[in-house]
């Protein structure tokens, strides 16, 4: 559990099952994801197909953070291929709770930003973040994201409504 032992790389299709399991576990560990435990929307086959689709993809990517063979974090940039909006990528990021505070999330976000800067397509990144996720908001602000809006009462957890902030980063 030392950040010096963490390796970063793109996923391989045969890791789809581990990635789905990681997402499903993280859904139970954090209220900040858009799904709860065991509610990740992709099957192993769909995840495998998605990973294969990333090969040579100009504006979609996934990065893994691994402690040995264990996935401890993951970031994605998801974009459409439609002409009018392919320049914009949505950042997704999740790090296992026991690995928080080690800079893993920041490294994964920087990797995603750097990848976007070099892909000759993406000029803007956006993300949604729960208004009460102050640590994440602080990291995003440090990395240059700006607050673009607030979606009032967007998330409902145990009868309590939470706001979602929309943040963006122009790369060019």
N, C-alpha and C positions, 0 to 999 in steps of 0.2 A: 504494500500500500504506500509505496514511496514514489513520488512523481518522477524520480530519476529512472525508474524501471518501466515507465509507461512508454509504449510505442504507438505510433500513429501511422495509419495507412488506409487505403481504399479497401472495401470489402470484396470478398470472393463469393461467387454464387453458392458454393457449398457451405457458406456461413449463414445462409438465410434462416435456418432453424434457430441458431443462436441469437440472431438479431431479433426475430419475432419474440423469442423467450425473454430477451432483454427488455424490449419495449413493454411486453405484458407485465413483467416484474416492476418496471419503472412506473407504470400506470397505477400500481398499488402503493408505491413509495412516495409519490408526489401528487399534490392536488393541482400542480401547475401545468400538467399535460392536458390535452383535449380529450383524453380517454382515461378510464379507470383500469384497474387490474384485469387482465385477460380480455380486454376490449379492443386491443390493437386491431385495426380493420383489415390488415392483409394476412392471407394464409401464407404458409411456408412457400408454397409454389408461386404465389403472386409476388412474394418478396424476392424469391430467386429470379423470377422474370424481370423484376424491377432492377435488381443488381446487374443482370445481363444487359439491360437497356442503357445502363450508365456507361458502358464501354464505348468510348469514342463520342459520347454525348457532349455537345458543345456548351450546354447551359444547365445541366443537372449533375449533381455530384453527391457522394456520401463519403465521410471520413469516420474511421473508427479510432477510439483510444482503447488500448489493450494493456492489461496488467498480466503478463504471460499470455495465456490463451483466453483469458476472461475479458469480455467486453465490459468496459467501465464507463464509456461515454461514446457519443455519436453525434455528428452534425450532418445536416443536409442542406443543399440548396436545391429548391424545386422551382422550375420555370416551365412555362408553356412554350410551344414552338410557334404560336400565332404571331404573325408579323408585328402587330401593334403593341404587344406586351411581352415579347420574348426577352426584352432587355431587363426585365425585373425578375429577381429571384427571391423566393421566400426562404428565410433561414429557419431551420429547426435545430434544436440543440437539447440534449439531455445528458446528464452525468449522474451516475449512481451516488446516492447520498453519502456513503462512507468515503467517497473520493472528493467531496466538496472541499473547497478552500485550498486546493493544490495547484490551481491554475490550469487544470485540464480543460474546463469549459472555455476559458479565454483562448487557449491554444487552438482548440477546435474551431472557434469562431474566426480567429485570425487566419487559419488555414482556408476556411471557406471564403473569406474576404479576398485573400491573396489569389485563390483559384479564380474567383470572379474577375478580378482585375486582369488576369492573364488570358481569359477565354475569348476575348474579342466580341462578346455578345452582351454580357451583363454590365449594366451601368448603374443599376439601383438594386438595393437589397431592402426588403421590408420584413417585419416580424410582428407577431402579437405576443404580449406578455401580460400576465396577471398583474394588476395594479398593486397587489400586496407582495409581489416577488421583488422586494427592494434590492436584494443582492444582484439579481440578474439585471435589473434596470440600471444599477450603478455600473456594471460591467459594460452594458451596451452604450451608455453615455460616454464612458472612458474610451471606447473604441470608435466614437464619432457618430453614433446613431443619434437622431433627434426625435423628440416627441412630435407626432403628427396628429394624434387624435385620441379620443377616449370612447370606447363602446360601453355605455352604461349598462350595468346589470346583465352582462353577457353570459356569465357563468353562474350556475346554481348548484351549490354544494351543501347538502344537509340543511336545506331550507334557507340558506344565506346566499344573497346575490353578491357577485364580485364584478368589478369593472375590469375591462381589458384595455391596455394601452396599445396603440399602433405606433410603431417606430420605423424610421427609415434612414437609409444611408445612401447618398449619391457617391458614386465612385469616380465619375468623370465630370 
